[in-house]
Amino acid sequence: MSSDQDGPARPIADATRVVSAGRRPEWTQGIVNPPVWRASTHLYNSVAELRTAGGRDTHHRLFYGRRGGPTQWSLAEALTELEPGAEATFLYPSGVAAIAAALLSVLSPGDELLLVDSAYDPTRSMATGLLKRFGITTRFYDPLVGAGIAELIGDKTRAILMESPGSLTFEVQDVPAIVAAAKARGVTALLDNTWATPLHFRAIEHGVDLSILACTKYIVGHSDVMLGSVTAAPSHWRALREMSLQLGQVASPDDAWLGARGLRTMAVRLAQHQASALKIARWLETRPEVARVLHPALPTCPGHDLFARDFIGASGLFSFVLAGGDDAARIALIDGLDHFGIGFSWGGFESLALPVDPQRYRTATTPRFDGPLVRLQIGLEDPDDLIADLARGLDRFAAARDLSSRP
């Protein structure tokens, strides 16, 4: 909070918080950014001091390199400050590592997980692979189930993992309704909040117990670091930290430093991603080669009313459905693009285009589309250049589609 003599205290804006958070004087030591503290071994002045260190809480205290140092603590604290009501954050070497630690901190053999059917494929693989081998069962649910999730919660259900919106088909979930049903039954609510980030959806404030980010995306913002995080409500922090330490999870100080560097500009980057993506999504809606645009900020996207109610803003990732055609026609569109790379991930400064086939990964629901899907990550290029590039691509798609349909 900030205040002056002329008026009451007011909340600090998020754009200010991403710049200032996590920069304690004892970590920065008089410079703008905390330096990279590289260390595996921390030395003690005596055996007595060593024994004292081992018997106390090592959170934000030097103990051993696996417990982190000021570089990691700075980024973790900054991410915690972006989630009002959160206790603390733990960092991981990837987003998938963050998901694994979060789930293992709340699930035991014999438990059941409810997992949204639109979840990120590595999350599905973890549920049907690692968790299954540990004796944990998973049931997938319709992303638009809302308060109906209460009917799916069984005696063995211990956790619900949401991803809103889904990163291929972009259905927006009714997170408050699902959280309410979970809390009524003592079930932990987890959310993969990578698409929106805490700037555009405040997970902990909405009752989520564990908020997960693939920091590789918008936090880092430069496509050069693998990094993940879990921010915990007070009720779940200790269990998360203990499980993460037992798993030996630690993010390197170099990667944490790069994540912190990216965080400082995330507010302005995310604003540009949002503006450019919306401009392009609305333009795609006018094209005859496009059957449908799946962007949560558009009224035609499933769950748009929930997006308008709960989200502060959007980001730069969305999909569109082509009007007919086959994979070959889709490839003709993508392969010839000049300003879009072809690759996984998103959230960086560069634009990406990817063919996606969500039907392959769904079991609880069967999404039906009029043609193949293309997922776009809209970067920081001029949106008019991207539109011109996509226009040429859609012309190639139409030509390939029409040629293949001739008798």
Residue, then its C-alpha position, 0 to 999 in steps of 0.5 A: m500500500s502507498s499513502d501521502q498526506d493528501g489522501p488514504a492509502r491505495p493499492i500499488a498497481d501491478a505494473t509497479r509491483v512487477v518492477s519493485a517486488g522481490r528487491r530487498p536491500e539485503w539481496t540487491q546490496g545497493i544495485v538495481n537487480p539482485p546479482v546471481w548468487r551461485a553456490s552449492t556450499h554455504l560456509y559456517n563460522s563454527v560447528a555450533e552455527l552449522r547445527t543451529a542452521g540445520g535446526r531452524d526454518t531455512h526459508h530465505r536463510l542460507f543453508y545449502g545450495r539446494r535450498g536456494g539463495p537471494t537470486q531465487w528468493s527474489l524472484a519467488e518473493a516477487l511472484t508471491e507479491l503478485e498473488p494477494g493472499a498467498e503465503a510463498t512461492f517455490l521455483y522449479p526447473s520447468g513448468v512440468a516439474a512445478i505441476a508434478a511437485a504441486l500434485l505430489s504435495v497433495l496426493s497419495p496412493g489411493d487418492e483420486l485427481l479430477l483433471v480438466d479434459s482440456a489440460y496441457d498434454p504433459t499434464r495428462s501424461m503425468a496423470t496417466g503415467l507417473l500418478k497411475r504408477f503411484g496408485i493415484t487414479t485420474r478422472f477427466y472432466d468437461p472444462l465447462v462443467g462449472a458448479g456441476i463438478a460437485e457431482l463428480i467429487g467422490d470419497k477418494t477425490r483429493a484434488i482438482l487441477m484446472e487449466s483456464p483457459g485450455s491452451l489448445t481450445f481455450e475454454v474458460q472454466d468457472v474457477p470460483a464455482i469449482v473452488a467452492a465445490a472443492k472447499a465444501r468437500g475438503v478438496t485441494a484446488l490447483l490451477d495452471n495459470t500460465w495463460a493469464t499470469p497473476l496480472h490477468f487472473r488472481a488465482i489465490e484471491h479466487g480461492v485457488d490453493l496452488s497456482i502453477l506457472a510455466c514461467t518459461k512463457y510470459i514471466v521469462g518472455h524471451s524464449d531462453v529459459m526453462l522455469g516453473s513456479v507454484t504459489a501457495a495459499p497459507s494452508h498449502w505452503r508447508a506441504l508444497r515446500e517439504m515435497s519440493l525439497q524431498l524431490g530435490q527440486v531447485a531452479s538454478p540461480d542463473d535461470a532465476w535471474l533471467g526470470a526476474r529480468g523478464l518479470r520487470t517488463m512483463a506488464v508492458r509486454l503482456a499489454q502488447h501481446q493482448a492488443s496485437a492478438l485481439k487485433i489479429a483475432r478480430w481480423l481472422e473472424t472476417r476471413p472466409e477461410v476461417a470458420r471460427v476463432l477460439h480466443p477467450a475475449l471474443p463472445t464466440c469462445p466457450g466460457h467468454d462470459l466467465f472470462a469477462r467476469d473473472f479476468i482482468g485481461a487476455s494474453g497472446l495465445f489463441s487458436f483458429v479453425l479453418a473452414g474445411g481443408d485437410d492437414a496438407a492445406r493447413i501445412a501450406l498455410i503454416d510452412g510459408l509464413d515469414h514472421f511466424g516460427i514453427g515451434f512449441s511453447w509461447g510467451g516469448f517476443e516472437s510469433l509462432a504458428l502450430p498445427v494442433d489436433p486437440q481431439r487426440y487428447r480428449t476423453a471426457t468430451t469430444p470437441r468438433f470443428d469444421g476444419p483443422l486448427v492452427r494455434l498462434q502465439i502473437g509476439l511483439e512484432d507489428p500486428d499489421d505485418l503479422i496480418a499481411d503474413l497470415a493473409r498470404g498464408l490463408d490464400r495458400f490454404a484456400a488454393a490447396r484446399d480447393l485443389s484437393s477438393r476437385p474431382 
